[in-house]
């Protein structure tokens, strides 16, 4: 079976937004291969360190928020 790593990376980036804290940090409880690909794509700073979170780049934070909204939010329902 061939795995679509781009789709996995998009979902992971969106999920990182879910754990956003301190304006630009997210908990790094994801697969290391995924984190390394996100780093190589310029969305996060180097994840290899002793901290428990990763730091988004400006582009990464914008893309993470966009993907989170695209995949995980529903439109508001007006009460009538």
C-alpha positions as a Markdown table, in Angstrom:
| # | Residue | x | y | z |
|---|---|---|---|---|
| 1 | Unk | 0.0 | 0.0 | 0.0 |
| 2 | Unk | 1.4 | 3.4 | -0.9 |
| 3 | Unk | 0.8 | 6.1 | 1.7 |
| 4 | Unk | 0.1 | 9.7 | 0.8 |
| 5 | Unk | 2.5 | 11.5 | 3.1 |
| 6 | Unk | 1.4 | 14.9 | 1.9 |
| 7 | Unk | -2.1 | 14.2 | 3.2 |
| 8 | Unk | -0.7 | 13.0 | 6.5 |
| 9 | Unk | 1.4 | 16.1 | 6.8 |
| 10 | Unk | -1.6 | 18.3 | 6.2 |
| 11 | Unk | -3.6 | 16.5 | 8.8 |
| 12 | Unk | -0.7 | 16.6 | 11.3 |
| 13 | Unk | -0.2 | 20.4 | 10.7 |
| 14 | Unk | -3.9 | 21.0 | 11.3 |
| 15 | Unk | -3.7 | 18.9 | 14.5 |
| 16 | Unk | -0.7 | 20.8 | 15.7 |
| 17 | Unk | -2.9 | 23.9 | 15.6 |
| 18 | Unk | -5.3 | 22.2 | 18.0 |
| 19 | Unk | -2.5 | 22.2 | 20.6 |
| 20 | Unk | -1.4 | 25.8 | 20.0 |
| 21 | Unk | -0.1 | 27.7 | 23.0 |
| 22 | Unk | 2.1 | 30.7 | 23.7 |
| 23 | Unk | 1.0 | 32.2 | 20.3 |
| 24 | Unk | 3.3 | 30.0 | 18.2 |
| 25 | Unk | 4.1 | 26.8 | 19.9 |
| 26 | Unk | 2.4 | 23.4 | 19.7 |
| 27 | Unk | 2.9 | 20.1 | 21.5 |
| 28 | Unk | 5.0 | 17.7 | 19.5 |
| 29 | Unk | 3.4 | 14.4 | 20.2 |
| 30 | Unk | 3.4 | 13.3 | 16.6 |
| 31 | Unk | 5.5 | 10.9 | 14.6 |
| 32 | Unk | 9.1 | 12.1 | 14.2 |
| 33 | Unk | 9.0 | 11.4 | 10.4 |
| 34 | Unk | 6.0 | 13.7 | 10.1 |
| 35 | Unk | 7.7 | 16.4 | 12.2 |
| 36 | Unk | 10.8 | 16.2 | 10.1 |
| 37 | Unk | 8.9 | 16.6 | 6.9 |
| 38 | Unk | 7.0 | 19.6 | 8.3 |
| 39 | Unk | 10.4 | 21.1 | 9.2 |
| 40 | Unk | 11.8 | 20.4 | 5.7 |
| 41 | Unk | 8.7 | 22.1 | 4.2 |
| 42 | Unk | 9.4 | 25.2 | 6.4 |
| 43 | Unk | 6.3 | 25.0 | 8.6 |
| 44 | Unk | 8.1 | 24.4 | 11.9 |
| 45 | Unk | 11.5 | 25.0 | 13.4 |
| 46 | Unk | 13.8 | 22.1 | 13.9 |
| 47 | Unk | 11.9 | 19.6 | 16.2 |
| 48 | Unk | 15.0 | 17.8 | 17.4 |
| 49 | Unk | 15.6 | 19.4 | 20.8 |
| 50 | Unk | 14.7 | 18.7 | 24.4 |
| 51 | Unk | 11.5 | 20.8 | 24.6 |
| 52 | Unk | 8.1 | 19.2 | 24.4 |
| 53 | Unk | 6.8 | 21.6 | 21.8 |
| 54 | Unk | 7.7 | 22.8 | 18.3 |
| 55 | Unk | 7.8 | 26.4 | 17.1 |
| 56 | Unk | 5.8 | 27.3 | 14.1 |
| 57 | Unk | 7.3 | 29.5 | 11.4 |
| 58 | Unk | 5.0 | 32.4 | 10.3 |
| 59 | Unk | 4.0 | 30.4 | 7.2 |
| 60 | Unk | 3.5 | 27.3 | 9.2 |
| 61 | Unk | 1.2 | 29.0 | 11.7 |
| 62 | Unk | -0.9 | 30.5 | 8.9 |
| 63 | Unk | -1.1 | 27.2 | 7.1 |
| 64 | Unk | -1.8 | 25.2 | 10.3 |
| 65 | Unk | -4.8 | 27.5 | 11.1 |
| 66 | Unk | -6.1 | 27.4 | 7.5 |
| 67 | Unk | -5.9 | 23.6 | 7.4 |
| 68 | Unk | -7.5 | 23.3 | 10.9 |
| 69 | Unk | -10.4 | 25.4 | 9.8 |
| 70 | Unk | -10.7 | 23.5 | 6.5 |
| 71 | Unk | -10.7 | 20.0 | 8.0 |
| 72 | Unk | -12.1 | 20.4 | 11.5 |
| 73 | Unk | -14.6 | 23.2 | 11.8 |
| 74 | Unk | -18.3 | 23.3 | 10.9 |
| 75 | Unk | -20.2 | 26.5 | 9.9 |
| 76 | Unk | -22.1 | 28.3 | 12.7 |
| 77 | Unk | -25.8 | 27.5 | 12.8 |
| 78 | Unk | -28.1 | 30.4 | 13.2 |
| 79 | Unk | -30.9 | 29.8 | 15.7 |
| 80 | Unk | -34.3 | 30.9 | 14.4 |
